[in-house]
């Protein structure tokens, strides 16, 4: 049975002291207020990882993720961070292929296929992002694009490997714009992604993969979006920087 997951991607925000304060607030709120077994993942900048892991401790509900990792094990790659480093800092998952990495750092699906494979080989759970820009959506080519993204980056994995991946659908036109895909639009794309997994593997495997929605989720719309059959949670950006908003989003599963 697939997990319900709410992951907070802090992006390039928060000083170390601000990050520790935010994480402490979220961890305490989750412990005190969340009744469901929703898995909560905090995904701060690299410099926060060890400090926040010490705050998370042995929590069964809150875990630590990273925003990116290299496809290389080690070596002369200035500015990069390896999977082994992330694990040593306490991370158990890593975002790969976020739209900002694709746009600003020219990450291709071929590169992301290598990163996903390497993360899995190092026991990190990839949170693989896919999604379309506004012009692609308006042209009606969103399924074609997202299908190509997941096909190139994920469908070379074995049956065992694909079940260890979390997919995050992020309509790029709904990130940081204040515009949110409707619950029906989110469900439509999540169902499409799951159908692609079924076609390349089988229905049982497709039903085991968590698919998150990542596009301007707020406390006000989280319950409607998360109630959709194929939506298993969210990859939260801006709202994850406010402990009360983020906790209220998690509560959508209570």
Rosetta blueprint (number, residue, H / E / L):
1 X L
2 X L
3 X L
4 X L
5 X E
6 X E
7 X E
8 X E
9 X E
10 X L
11 X L
12 X L
13 X L
14 X L
15 X L
16 X H
17 X H
18 X H
19 X H
20 X H
21 X H
22 X H
23 X H
24 X H
25 X H
26 X H
27 X H
28 X H
29 X H
30 X H
31 X H
32 X H
33 X H
34 X L
35 X L
36 X L
37 X L
38 X L
39 X E
40 X E
41 X E
42 X E
43 X E
44 X L
45 X L
46 X H
47 X H
48 X H
49 X H
50 X H
51 X H
52 X H
53 X H
54 X H
55 X H
56 X H
57 X L
58 X L
59 X L
60 X L
61 X L
62 X E
63 X E
64 X E
65 X E
66 X E
67 X L
68 X L
69 X L
70 X L
71 X L
72 X L
73 X L
74 X L
75 X L
76 X L
77 X L
78 X L
79 X L
80 X L
81 X L
82 X L
83 X H
84 X H
85 X H
86 X H
87 X H
88 X H
89 X L
90 X L
91 X L
92 X L
93 X E
94 X E
95 X E
96 X E
97 X L
98 X L
99 X H
100 X H
101 X H
102 X H
103 X H
104 X H
105 X H
106 X L
107 X L
108 X L
109 X H
110 X H
111 X H
112 X H
113 X H
114 X H
115 X H
116 X H
117 X H
118 X H
119 X H
120 X H
121 X H
122 X L
123 X L
124 X L
125 X E
126 X E
127 X E
128 X E
129 X E
130 X E
131 X L
132 X L
133 X L
134 X H
135 X H
136 X H
137 X H
138 X H
139 X L
140 X L
141 X L
142 X H
143 X H
144 X H
145 X H
146 X H
147 X H
148 X H
149 X H
150 X H
151 X H
152 X H
153 X H
154 X H
155 X L
156 X L
157 X L
158 X L
159 X H
160 X H
161 X H
162 X H
163 X L
164 X L
165 X L
166 X E
167 X E
168 X E
169 X E
170 X L
171 X L
172 X H
173 X H
174 X H
175 X L
176 X L
177 X L
178 X L
179 X L
180 X L
181 X L
182 X L
183 X H
184 X H
185 X H
186 X H
187 X H
188 X H
189 X H
190 X H
191 X H
192 X H
193 X H
194 X H
195 X H
196 X H
197 X H
198 X H
199 X H
200 X H
201 X L
202 X L
203 X H
204 X H
205 X H
206 X H
207 X L
208 X L
209 X L
210 X L
211 X E
212 X E
213 X E
214 X L
215 X L
216 X L
217 X L
218 X L
219 X L
220 X L
221 X L
222 X H
223 X H
224 X H
225 X H
226 X H
227 X L
228 X L
229 X L
230 X L
231 X L
232 X L
233 X E
234 X E
235 X E
236 X E
237 X L
238 X H
239 X H
240 X H
241 X H
242 X L
243 X H
244 X H
245 X H
246 X H
247 X H
248 X H
249 X H
250 X H
251 X H
252 X H
253 X H
254 X L
